[in-house]
Structures are given as C-alpha cells and as structure tokens.
Amino acid sequence: MRDTVTKNWANLAELPTRTLDELFADPERVASYATTLDLLGGTIRFDWSKTHLDADLVAHFTRLAESCGFATRRQALFSGEKVNITEGRSVEHTAQRGVGNEESVDLAGVLHARMRGLVEAIHGGLLGEVKHLIHIGIGGSALGPALAVDALTRDGAMVDVHVVSNIDGCALEAAFAACDPATTMAAIASKTFTTIETMTNAASALAWLTASGVTDPYGRTIALTASPDAALEWGVDETRVLPFPESVGGRYSLWSSIGFPVALALGWDEFAAFLDGAAAMDRHFLETEGFDNLPLRAAFGDQYYTRLRGCQTRAVFAYDERLALFPSYLQQLEMESNGKRVTLDGQPVSGPTAPITWGGVGTDGQHAVFQLLHQGTVLVPVDFIASIQPGDALDPAHHRILLSNCFAQGAALMAGKTSDDPARAYPGDRPSATILCDELNAGTLGALIAFHEHRTFANGVLMEINSFDQFGVELGKQIANQIDTGGVSFDPSTEALLAAAGIGSQ
C-alpha cells in the first residue's frame, strides 16, 4: 500500500498548476465545486470553486484516498474500532450524536437522559435559584462550550455561563466578579479529573463559594468526566456527576456531558437540535463517496495547498461576530489532531502535515492582516464563513455591508489588480473557500463543527497519521511538574528565568 500511496503523491506533484482565471473559463465551474447541504436548521452552501482544484487533481486525490484506505478507516471510525492505535482506543464522538456503533449510541442516549434530567431540574428550581454557571475546563473541555455558548446565547440565556480555562487567576477572578455566589453553580470538566489547571481552578472556585457564605459548595458543583470515581473521591455528590465514555476524546467531547453548559444555557431542545445538526453531517460523511463528500473535498484542497504548494498556514475568517471563537476552536481541533511527524506505523512522514490554523472575524481582519493575504509573499488559503440571516436587529445596512465585504474579499483575492505602480498591484490567483449558512442556529452550528471534525479526520487519512492522540502536549506538562516538585536542573536560560521569578527548581 505504501508504494501505491507514494506513487499517487508523485503523480499529483507532476500535474500542471492552473490559475483560477483559467479554471473559471469553465462555465460549469461554480455548479461543479459549490454544493448545498440541507439540514433541519437550514441550508449550508460549501463553495470550493475559488480553490485550484480541477478535474485532474480531484481524480488523482480520489485515487490517493482509495490507496490510503479512506473508506475502510471511515467505517472503522463509525463502527467503534480502535482507530486511535497508539493508545488502543475507539473514537466515538459521533455516537454521542446518534451515529455509530449501536451499543455506544444506546449508552450515549442513557447518559444524555441523565444530563437532561439534571439540566431540567436546575431550570425547574429543584437545586435552588441558579442564575450563573462557572464552567471550568481546559482545551477541548473549554473551547467547545465557550464557542457554542458565545455563538448561540447572544439573545439571552436561561443560565449565564462563564467559561474559565486559564490557570492565570485573573481569568477566574473575572468570572467571580460577574457572578453572585448565592446563585452560582460550578461545573468541573476534566476527562481524568486530575488535570492540574482545571483542578486548581476548581479548588479556588469552591473556596470562593465557601468564603461567600455558600454552606454546601459541593452541592453546587457538577462534575463532567470520564472518571466518575475520581469525581466522587474529590467530593462531588453522585447525583451531580455526569459521566461520558473514555472513547470520547477531549477536543471531540462537546457532544457529551462536556456540553452541559450549552444545554443549561440554551435548554434541552436547542441542545438536541445542536446534536441533530452534527448528526446530519455525520450521515453525509459516512454515506457520500468521492468528491461529493464535503469534508473529503475540503481535505483534497487542504492537502493540495499544504503538500503540493508548500502553504504552511491556513486562515479562517468568520464574517459573523457570533463565530468570533471559531478560529480558536479550529486551532486545537486541527493542530492538535494533525500536528504529527510520524505515520500510523511510526515512520517519518514524507511531507508536511497540519498547517498553522489562524484567523479572526471580518471586517476587523481586513484592517489588520489582509494586507499580507493580498500582497504578501506567502500564499495563504482562506476560508470565509458567513450567514445570510443577520444575528442583530439593527438597520439591515449593517449585515449587507458585512456580507458585501466577505464576498468582495474572496473575489479580490482571486482577481487581483494590475497597476503601473508596483505598490498598488495585487497578484491575484489567491485561493479561498466560502461556507455560507442560511441562518446560524444550533443545528447549523452543530453541522459546521462536525464538518470540520470530519475534514480533520479525512486529512489525517490522506497523510497516513493518527489524528486522535496528542503526546506532544505532555512533555511541557512533565517539565512543569518537575519544576513544581523541584530537585531537577535545567538549561542555564531556564534556570535564570526561574531565579528571576523566584521559583526554585532545587
């Protein structure tokens, strides 16, 4: 298989590079490379026509996917096989949305029912008056909830949610300042219930509740974990422990009990719509073949620019303030998943893996970083994400100008502009893709996130890597622990920094 994969990459590298202008000479270009997906929450349009993909590239990438065993690995993912081979684990976040191994789907239903009962009990006042939730986690236990809450509660929430991830005490103090301790609950999100940043913040949150006169702080604490025994030992009441399976990874855990703050803020019906939107994308990814498979199509484009054009970064700009946290969410999803240097069998990869994901919101980015995108010396593929329906009730001119700028940026990157003045010349032929929702709601947001999860997996298959471990996260943690416990010497620079900060390593 390896020889076939190598040959397919070599064949791809030999294909001629065509400009976007040349590709758009085809009158069917948009019809062929822009596809709509209908969901209960509305339609999403995925337009990859402004990328350099063409029929030859697609045919060769399709053969590459076949030689990499894409269909087999996709089926293994959904069947609950141990696709995370370095850790010997299944990867079953799709089961949390109702798509996957039947037993895992049934278990997810049971755990969701438990979470729903607690959410509705809180909304019904059975645990006293609750106006605020401080959700404490880090990485996927925080980024996903923060994104969904911020995106979907701009018009108000049933419970005010504050997500805290940073060990920097300033972050936790800001949440304390925004909450009344008498009406505040704390949610501790940790797969192992040992993550040092999360557990340190959790202890400080309980100390704040106690110091503020809350007589039973543990009774106002919810544990979201794959290690319920550890949560019980820490002191959380059994009725307030919401487990999720070990087979659900941190950056894919939003659909499990880690989504508790989303359900608490929105209500269960909206959280169910969020799950349904993701499940619709799951079914599309599982049942659709070749270039018609939208996440796989996106991965073809990603691999073209990273592997064949040497692009080291990919930019994501959301022309919707509600999606301001989306680029940060994608950074972890894509870079932690695919920032690897060895293949599934432990051999060095033969080319680059994940590019650096970065971005922001439009139109802010236009006045900050788009200079580099239009006239810089590096080629950066750009994804634009927008919604046809506005998220505000102001003069429609706001949203019209917003969308006009979004579409104009893609057009300008492609077309460029000639000028006798070199400083005013734009080279053009710069790629972008656009994801356009009819409306941003729980269902379409769920589908957007699931699309990027599957896009990340498809990229991993094409690169022959394991997208589901993250050993690179551990080394820095180990050294930080060595500093904390002492007795270990480091390089002279680190020793000098420790001394300057008054932190002894001896």
Backbone torsions as a table, in degrees:
resi	resn	phi	psi	omega
1	MET	NA	-40.7	-177.2
2	ARG	-58.8	-41.6	179.8
3	ASP	-62.8	-39.5	179.2
4	THR	-65.7	-42.1	177.9
5	VAL	-61.3	-46.6	179.7
6	THR	-59.4	-42.9	179.6
7	LYS	-64.2	-41.1	-179.9
8	ASN	-63.7	-39.3	177.0
9	TRP	-65.3	-40.1	179.0
10	ALA	-63.5	-40.6	177.8
11	ASN	-64.3	-38.8	177.9
12	LEU	-63.2	-41.7	-177.4
13	ALA	-65.6	-22.3	-178.0
14	GLU	-86.8	-9.3	-178.4
15	LEU	-69.4	144.7	179.4
16	PRO	-69.0	150.5	176.3
17	THR	-90.8	123.8	179.5
18	ARG	-109.4	146.2	179.5
19	THR	-79.9	161.4	177.4
20	LEU	-63.6	-37.5	176.6
21	ASP	-58.5	-43.6	178.8
22	GLU	-63.9	-40.7	-178.7
23	LEU	-66.9	-35.1	-179.1
24	PHE	-79.4	1.2	169.7
25	ALA	-67.9	-18.6	175.2
26	ASP	-78.6	116.4	-178.0
27	PRO	-65.4	-16.0	179.9
28	GLU	-96.9	9.5	-174.6
29	ARG	-54.5	-51.5	-177.1
30	VAL	-66.6	-43.6	-180.0
31	ALA	-60.3	-31.7	-176.5
32	SER	-83.3	-27.9	-171.4
33	TYR	-118.1	4.7	174.6
34	ALA	-121.6	125.6	-173.4
35	THR	-131.9	142.0	176.0
36	THR	-105.2	145.7	176.8
37	LEU	-123.4	121.9	-178.0
38	ASP	-89.9	130.0	179.2
39	LEU	-126.4	167.8	175.6
40	LEU	-62.9	-31.3	-179.2
41	GLY	-85.1	-2.2	-179.6
42	GLY	132.8	-176.5	-177.1
43	THR	-100.9	143.2	173.3
44	ILE	-120.2	131.4	178.2
45	ARG	-102.7	126.9	178.9
46	PHE	-111.6	106.7	-174.3
47	ASP	-109.7	105.3	178.3
48	TRP	-107.5	20.9	-176.6
49	SER	-71.7	-25.7	-179.8
50	LYS	-88.8	16.8	168.9
51	THR	-98.5	171.5	-176.8
52	HIS	-88.5	8.9	176.1
53	LEU	-61.8	137.4	173.7
54	ASP	-137.8	-178.1	-174.1
55	ALA	-60.8	-40.1	-179.8
56	ASP	-66.0	-46.1	178.5
57	LEU	-60.9	-44.3	-179.0
58	VAL	-61.6	-43.6	179.9
59	ALA	-61.6	-43.5	-179.6
60	HIS	-70.1	-40.0	177.0
61	PHE	-64.8	-36.2	177.5
62	THR	-62.4	-41.5	176.8
63	ARG	-66.3	-37.6	176.4
64	LEU	-60.6	-46.6	-180.0
65	ALA	-58.9	-41.0	178.9
66	GLU	-63.9	-43.2	-178.9
67	SER	-69.4	-24.0	176.5
68	CYS	-84.9	-0.7	179.6
69	GLY	71.5	36.3	-175.6
70	PHE	-55.6	-50.0	-176.6
71	ALA	-61.3	-39.6	-179.8
72	THR	-67.7	-44.2	-179.5
73	ARG	-69.5	-34.5	175.7
74	ARG	-63.1	-45.8	179.5
75	GLN	-63.7	-38.9	178.4
76	ALA	-62.4	-38.8	177.9
77	LEU	-59.2	-50.0	-176.1
78	PHE	-75.5	-21.8	-178.4
79	SER	-84.7	-7.5	179.6
80	GLY	85.6	17.7	175.3
81	GLU	-73.0	164.0	-175.2
82	LYS	-81.6	75.9	-177.5
83	VAL	-76.3	-19.5	172.3
84	ASN	-85.4	83.4	-167.9
85	ILE	-73.2	-29.0	-178.2
86	THR	-71.2	-24.7	178.3
87	GLU	-111.6	-0.3	177.7
88	GLY	62.6	42.2	-174.8
89	ARG	-125.9	149.3	165.7
90	SER	-75.1	163.8	179.0
91	VAL	-129.8	99.8	-164.2
92	GLU	-125.3	41.1	175.8
93	HIS	-67.0	-29.1	179.5
94	THR	-66.8	-29.4	178.1
95	ALA	-62.8	-29.1	177.6
96	GLN	-64.8	-19.6	179.8
97	ARG	-102.5	3.3	176.1
98	GLY	94.7	11.6	-178.7
99	VAL	-127.3	115.8	179.9
100	GLY	150.1	-156.6	178.5
101	ASN	-55.5	131.3	-171.6
102	GLU	-59.7	-43.9	-179.8
103	GLU	-64.3	-38.2	179.8
104	SER	-69.0	-37.8	176.2
105	VAL	-63.4	-42.4	179.0
106	ASP	-63.0	-43.1	178.6
107	LEU	-62.5	-41.5	178.0
108	ALA	-59.8	-39.7	178.5
109	GLY	-61.9	-40.6	178.8
110	VAL	-64.6	-45.7	-179.0
111	LEU	-68.6	-34.8	175.7
112	HIS	-66.4	-38.1	178.3
113	ALA	-62.6	-39.4	176.9
114	ARG	-62.6	-44.4	179.2
115	MET	-65.2	-42.3	179.5
116	ARG	-59.9	-41.5	179.1
117	GLY	-59.6	-42.5	180.0
118	LEU	-70.1	-41.8	178.1
119	VAL	-58.3	-47.1	-176.8
120	GLU	-71.6	-29.8	175.2
121	ALA	-66.1	-40.5	178.1
122	ILE	-66.6	-45.1	178.6
123	HIS	-62.4	-30.7	-179.4
124	GLY	-83.9	0.2	177.3
125	GLY	82.5	10.1	-176.4
126	LEU	-71.5	-17.8	176.7
127	LEU	-108.4	23.3	-177.0
128	GLY	87.5	179.2	-180.0
129	GLU	-72.4	124.1	179.0
130	VAL	-126.0	113.3	178.0
131	LYS	-109.1	-23.3	-174.2
132	HIS	-132.2	149.0	170.8
133	LEU	-131.0	127.0	170.1
134	ILE	-99.2	111.3	-178.4
135	HIS	-97.2	119.1	-174.5
136	ILE	-112.6	120.5	177.6
137	GLY	-163.2	-170.4	175.0
138	ILE	-154.8	155.6	-178.1
139	GLY	63.3	-133.9	-178.4
140	GLY	-63.7	-23.2	178.7
141	SER	-73.4	-10.7	-180.0
142	ALA	-121.2	-41.2	-174.4
143	LEU	-62.8	-44.1	-179.9
144	GLY	-64.1	-53.9	176.5
145	PRO	-57.0	-40.1	-179.8
146	ALA	-62.6	-43.9	178.8
147	LEU	-60.6	-52.4	-174.6
148	ALA	-65.6	-41.6	179.6
149	VAL	-64.9	-45.1	-179.2
150	ASP	-64.7	-39.0	-176.6
151	ALA	-72.4	-33.9	-167.6
152	LEU	-109.7	0.1	-178.1
153	THR	-119.2	20.5	179.8
154	ARG	-62.9	-25.1	178.9
155	ASP	-94.0	9.2	179.2
156	GLY	120.0	156.4	-178.0
157	ALA	-135.6	152.7	177.3
158	MET	-69.6	-32.5	173.3
159	VAL	-136.8	134.8	-179.6
160	ASP	-75.8	119.7	-174.8
161	VAL	-109.0	133.4	174.3
162	HIS	-121.8	120.6	-178.7
163	VAL	-98.4	126.2	-179.9
164	VAL	-122.3	125.0	178.0
165	SER	-123.0	-33.7	-171.9
166	ASN	-73.6	136.4	175.1
167	ILE	-68.8	-19.2	174.7
168	ASP	-55.6	119.6	-176.0
169	GLY	-59.5	-19.8	178.5
170	CYS	-61.3	-34.8	-179.4
171	ALA	-66.2	-44.7	-179.4
172	LEU	-69.6	-39.0	178.4
173	GLU	-62.7	-35.3	177.5
174	ALA	-63.4	-38.9	177.3
175	ALA	-67.2	-42.3	177.8
176	PHE	-57.9	-42.7	-176.9
177	ALA	-64.9	-25.3	-177.0
178	ALA	-91.4	-4.7	-172.5
179	CYS	-122.7	147.7	171.1
180	ASP	-91.4	114.7	-175.3
181	PRO	-58.1	-28.4	-179.2
182	ALA	-66.9	-21.0	-178.3
183	THR	-124.4	27.2	-176.1
184	THR	-113.9	138.2	168.7
185	MET	-113.4	158.8	176.5
186	ALA	-119.8	135.9	173.3
187	ALA	-113.4	127.0	-179.8
188	ILE	-107.8	113.3	-175.4
189	ALA	-108.1	107.3	179.4
190	SER	-153.9	123.9	-178.3
191	LYS	-59.3	-44.0	-177.2
192	THR	-97.7	-14.1	-173.3
193	PHE	60.7	31.7	176.5
194	THR	-131.5	-5.4	-176.1
195	THR	-57.2	121.0	-167.8
196	ILE	-62.6	-41.2	-180.0
197	GLU	-63.2	-46.1	-177.4
198	THR	-65.9	-45.1	-175.5
199	MET	-72.0	-31.1	175.3
200	THR	-66.8	-44.9	177.0
201	ASN	-63.6	-38.1	-179.8
202	ALA	-63.1	-43.6	179.3
203	ALA	-62.1	-39.5	178.9
204	SER	-68.4	-35.0	177.6
205	ALA	-65.4	-41.9	177.9
206	LEU	-67.4	-36.0	176.5
207	ALA	-63.5	-38.3	177.7
208	TRP	-64.9	-44.0	178.3
209	LEU	-61.1	-43.9	-179.4
210	THR	-64.0	-46.7	-179.4
211	ALA	-65.0	-22.2	-179.3
212	SER	-90.5	5.8	174.9
213	GLY	95.0	7.6	176.2
214	VAL	-76.1	118.2	-171.4
215	THR	-76.3	-25.2	-178.7
216	ASP	-132.2	74.1	-176.5
217	PRO	-62.6	-33.8	178.7
218	TYR	-66.4	-28.3	177.0
219	GLY	-71.5	-13.7	178.1
220	ARG	-109.7	23.6	-178.1
221	THR	-120.3	131.9	178.0
222	ILE	-111.0	133.9	177.1
223	ALA	-106.0	129.1	178.0
224	LEU	-117.4	105.6	-165.9
225	THR	-159.0	157.0	169.9
226	ALA	-95.3	4.2	179.8
227	SER	-126.7	70.0	-175.5
228	PRO	-59.7	-32.8	179.6
229	ASP	-63.2	-37.9	178.6
230	ALA	-66.0	-36.7	177.7
231	ALA	-66.8	-40.3	178.0
232	LEU	-64.0	-43.2	179.6
233	GLU	-63.7	-33.6	178.8
234	TRP	-68.8	-25.1	176.1
235	GLY	127.4	-1.1	-179.4
236	VAL	-74.7	136.7	178.2
237	ASP	-64.7	141.5	-176.8
238	GLU	-56.1	-34.4	-178.6
239	THR	-72.0	-9.9	-178.6
240	ARG	-113.7	16.4	175.6
241	VAL	-101.2	121.1	178.9
242	LEU	-111.8	101.0	-176.2
243	PRO	-79.1	161.1	165.6
244	PHE	-140.1	158.1	-172.9
245	PRO	-69.4	151.0	176.0
246	GLU	-59.4	-25.4	-176.9
247	SER	-78.4	1.8	176.9
248	VAL	-102.3	113.4	-178.1
249	GLY	-76.2	157.8	-173.9
250	GLY	-56.4	-48.3	-176.3
251	ARG	-79.1	-1.0	176.1
252	TYR	-117.3	18.9	-167.0
253	SER	-97.3	-0.9	-176.3
254	LEU	-56.4	-28.1	-174.7
255	TRP	-82.2	-10.0	-178.5
256	SER	-95.1	-156.5	178.3
257	SER	-65.0	-15.0	172.8
258	ILE	-60.4	-23.3	175.7
259	GLY	-79.2	5.4	179.9
260	PHE	-50.5	-47.4	-179.9
261	PRO	-62.5	-29.5	177.3
262	VAL	-67.7	-46.6	179.0
263	ALA	-64.6	-37.2	-179.6
264	LEU	-68.6	-37.0	-179.3
265	ALA	-74.6	-39.2	-172.2
266	LEU	-96.0	-28.3	-167.6
267	GLY	98.1	154.7	-172.2
268	TRP	-65.8	-36.4	-177.3
269	ASP	-60.9	-40.7	178.8
270	GLU	-69.9	-37.5	176.9
271	PHE	-64.6	-37.8	176.8
272	ALA	-63.7	-38.4	177.1
273	ALA	-65.2	-35.9	175.8
274	PHE	-59.9	-46.9	177.5
275	LEU	-63.6	-40.9	-177.4
276	ASP	-64.9	-38.6	178.1
277	GLY	-62.8	-41.9	177.4
278	ALA	-65.9	-39.5	-179.7
279	ALA	-63.7	-34.9	177.8
280	ALA	-63.4	-40.1	176.6
281	MET	-68.4	-37.1	175.6
282	ASP	-56.2	-48.3	-177.2
283	ARG	-65.0	-39.9	176.4
284	HIS	-60.2	-46.9	-177.3
285	PHE	-64.9	-37.6	-177.0
286	LEU	-75.0	-34.5	-168.9
287	GLU	-103.0	-8.6	-173.9
288	THR	-106.0	137.3	-174.8
289	GLU	-107.1	154.8	170.5
290	GLY	59.6	-145.7	-174.0
291	PHE	-64.8	-21.5	177.4
292	ASP	-71.0	-16.1	178.1
293	ASN	-79.0	110.1	-169.5
294	LEU	-62.6	-46.3	176.9
295	PRO	-63.3	-36.4	177.9
296	LEU	-68.1	-39.7	176.0
297	ARG	-57.2	-46.6	179.2
298	ALA	-61.9	-38.5	178.5
299	ALA	-65.6	-36.0	174.4
300	PHE	-57.0	-46.6	178.5
301	GLY	-63.6	-42.8	179.6
302	ASP	-59.4	-46.3	-177.6
303	GLN	-68.4	-35.2	177.2
304	TYR	-58.4	-48.6	-175.2
305	TYR	-75.0	-37.7	-178.1
306	THR	-75.2	-48.9	-172.0
307	ARG	-84.9	-41.1	-172.6
308	LEU	-97.4	-24.1	-179.8
309	ARG	-112.4	-0.4	174.5
310	GLY	70.5	24.5	179.7
311	CYS	-76.9	123.2	-177.0
312	GLN	-95.4	-6.8	178.1
313	THR	-136.3	159.5	171.9
314	ARG	-136.0	129.4	-176.0
315	ALA	-102.0	143.2	177.8
316	VAL	-129.1	121.4	179.1
317	PHE	-124.5	119.2	178.9
318	ALA	-93.4	116.6	175.3
319	TYR	-88.9	60.7	-179.5
320	ASP	-166.9	114.8	-176.6
321	GLU	-57.4	-29.3	-179.3
322	ARG	-66.0	-18.9	179.7
323	LEU	-104.4	25.6	-177.7
324	ALA	-59.5	-30.1	-178.0
325	LEU	-89.8	-2.4	-175.4
326	PHE	-63.3	-44.7	177.4
327	PRO	-58.8	-38.8	178.3
328	SER	-65.1	-40.2	177.4
329	TYR	-61.2	-44.4	-178.9
330	LEU	-67.7	-30.3	178.3
331	GLN	-56.1	-49.6	179.6
332	GLN	-67.9	-46.1	-177.2
333	LEU	-55.0	-48.3	-172.6
334	GLU	-84.6	-41.9	-173.6
335	MET	-81.1	-34.1	175.7
336	GLU	-74.3	-33.7	-179.6
337	SER	-73.0	-46.4	-169.4
338	ASN	-115.7	8.6	175.2
339	GLY	-81.4	67.5	-173.9
340	LYS	-121.5	165.5	-179.8
341	ARG	-129.0	0.9	176.9
342	VAL	-129.1	156.0	-179.5
343	THR	-83.2	-179.8	-179.9
344	LEU	-57.5	-31.1	180.0
345	ASP	-98.6	17.9	172.5
346	GLY	81.8	9.2	179.7
347	GLN	-90.3	153.1	176.8
348	PRO	-59.7	138.9	178.1
349	VAL	-68.9	152.0	-175.0
350	SER	-92.2	3.3	179.7
351	GLY	-161.2	-177.2	179.9
352	PRO	-67.1	151.0	175.4
353	THR	-105.1	-125.6	-171.7
354	ALA	-66.0	134.5	169.6
355	PRO	-75.7	170.3	174.3
356	ILE	-76.9	122.8	177.0
357	THR	-91.7	131.4	179.5
358	TRP	-152.0	171.8	178.0
359	GLY	161.3	-155.0	-176.9
360	GLY	177.7	-152.1	-179.4
361	VAL	-116.2	148.8	171.4
362	GLY	-93.6	145.0	11.1
363	THR	-95.5	6.1	-177.9
364	ASP	-55.8	-44.4	-176.0
365	GLY	-61.4	-29.4	-179.6
366	GLN	-61.7	-27.8	-177.5
367	HIS	-102.3	14.4	-178.3
368	ALA	-131.3	-54.3	-170.5
369	VAL	-123.6	-8.2	-175.2
370	PHE	-70.5	-17.1	173.3
371	GLN	-54.3	-47.4	-179.9
372	LEU	-64.7	-38.8	-178.4
373	LEU	-63.7	-38.0	-175.5
374	HIS	-86.0	-38.3	-172.0
375	GLN	-128.5	2.8	179.2
376	GLY	-72.8	173.8	-175.2
377	THR	-92.1	-0.7	178.5
378	VAL	-110.3	146.5	177.2
379	LEU	-92.3	123.2	-177.9
380	VAL	-125.3	110.5	172.3
381	PRO	-64.6	141.0	-176.1
382	VAL	-124.5	135.7	169.1
383	ASP	-105.2	129.2	172.4
384	PHE	-106.8	137.1	177.8
385	ILE	-127.8	131.1	-176.6
386	ALA	-151.2	169.3	178.4
387	SER	-129.0	135.5	179.8
388	ILE	-67.7	-41.8	178.9
389	GLN	-83.2	133.6	-178.8
390	PRO	-73.1	159.5	175.0
391	GLY	-98.6	9.8	-178.0
392	ASP	-129.2	168.3	-179.9
393	ALA	-111.6	19.8	-178.9
394	LEU	-82.8	-176.3	176.7
395	ASP	-49.4	128.0	-179.7
396	PRO	-54.8	-15.7	178.3
397	ALA	-58.9	-33.8	179.1
398	HIS	-55.8	-52.3	-174.4
399	HIS	-74.4	-32.8	177.5
400	ARG	-62.6	-43.9	179.0
401	ILE	-66.0	-40.2	179.3
402	LEU	-59.1	-51.9	-178.6
403	LEU	-67.8	-37.5	177.9
404	SER	-58.5	-41.5	178.0
405	ASN	-67.1	-39.8	179.0
406	CYS	-59.1	-52.4	-177.7
407	PHE	-68.2	-33.6	179.9
408	ALA	-66.0	-36.3	-179.3
409	GLN	-64.4	-43.8	177.4
410	GLY	-62.5	-42.1	179.0
411	ALA	-64.4	-40.8	-178.3
412	ALA	-69.5	-40.3	178.0
413	LEU	-59.8	-39.4	-179.3
414	MET	-74.0	-48.4	-170.9
415	ALA	-78.6	-38.5	-173.4
416	GLY	63.1	-166.0	179.9
417	LYS	-163.1	131.1	177.1
418	THR	-85.6	154.9	178.5
419	SER	-160.6	147.2	174.7
420	ASP	-68.7	-21.0	177.8
421	ASP	-94.5	111.0	-176.6
422	PRO	-55.4	-31.6	-178.9
423	ALA	-70.1	-17.7	-178.9
424	ARG	-109.5	14.2	179.3
425	ALA	-97.0	141.3	178.6
426	TYR	-118.4	125.6	-175.3
427	PRO	-69.3	-29.8	-177.7
428	GLY	67.9	-164.4	-177.3
429	ASP	56.8	34.1	-179.9
430	ARG	-107.8	130.4	-166.4
431	PRO	-83.3	153.5	170.8
432	SER	-153.8	158.0	171.4
433	ALA	-126.8	151.1	-178.7
434	THR	-128.1	131.7	173.8
435	ILE	-113.5	115.5	-173.0
436	LEU	-120.7	114.7	177.9
437	CYS	-90.1	145.2	168.4
438	ASP	-60.3	-43.4	-176.8
439	GLU	-154.0	139.6	174.9
440	LEU	-88.8	111.9	178.3
441	ASN	-143.6	-174.9	-176.0
442	ALA	-58.6	-42.7	-177.8
443	GLY	-67.6	-46.0	-178.2
444	THR	-71.6	-33.3	176.0
445	LEU	-65.2	-41.8	176.7
446	GLY	-58.6	-42.7	179.5
447	ALA	-66.3	-39.6	179.3
448	LEU	-61.7	-44.7	-179.6
449	ILE	-66.3	-44.5	179.9
450	ALA	-63.1	-37.8	176.0
451	PHE	-55.6	-45.6	-178.1
452	HIS	-73.3	-31.9	173.1
453	GLU	-59.7	-47.6	-178.1
454	HIS	-71.8	-33.6	174.2
455	ARG	-59.9	-42.5	179.0
456	THR	-63.7	-44.2	177.8
457	PHE	-62.5	-44.6	-179.8
458	ALA	-61.2	-40.0	175.8
459	ASN	-61.4	-41.9	178.8
460	GLY	-61.2	-39.7	178.3
461	VAL	-63.4	-46.4	-178.5
462	LEU	-64.4	-28.1	178.4
463	MET	-91.7	-4.8	-179.7
464	GLU	61.1	39.6	177.9
465	ILE	-118.2	169.2	175.3
466	ASN	-93.9	113.2	-177.7
467	SER	-82.4	1.5	-166.8
468	PHE	-116.9	2.7	169.6
469	ASP	-106.0	171.6	-178.5
470	GLN	-154.8	53.8	-177.9
471	PHE	-64.4	-24.6	179.7
472	GLY	-63.0	-17.1	179.1
473	VAL	-76.5	-22.1	-166.0
474	GLU	-80.8	-35.1	-171.9
475	LEU	-59.3	-46.4	179.0
476	GLY	-61.4	-37.9	177.6
477	LYS	-62.7	-42.0	-178.5
478	GLN	-63.0	-42.1	-179.6
479	ILE	-68.9	-38.6	176.7
480	ALA	-60.5	-38.9	178.0
481	ASN	-66.7	-38.1	176.9
482	GLN	-62.9	-39.7	177.0
483	ILE	-62.9	-42.2	-177.0
484	ASP	-66.6	-40.5	-177.3
485	THR	-84.0	-22.4	177.0
486	GLY	80.8	178.0	177.2
487	GLY	84.6	7.2	-178.5
488	VAL	-126.2	137.0	177.3
489	SER	-97.8	149.8	-178.8
490	PHE	-125.4	-176.1	178.7
491	ASP	-63.9	159.5	-176.3
492	PRO	-57.7	-37.5	179.7
493	SER	-63.1	-47.9	-179.6
494	THR	-64.4	-40.9	178.1
495	GLU	-60.4	-40.3	179.7
496	ALA	-66.8	-38.9	177.5
497	LEU	-65.2	-42.6	178.0
498	LEU	-61.3	-42.6	179.4
499	ALA	-64.2	-42.2	179.8
500	ALA	-62.9	-33.6	-179.8
501	ALA	-88.1	-2.0	179.7
502	GLY	74.7	27.5	179.5
503	ILE	-112.0	114.6	-177.9
504	GLY	-86.6	135.5	177.3
505	SER	-98.2	-2.7	-178.6
506	GLN	-97.3	NA	NA
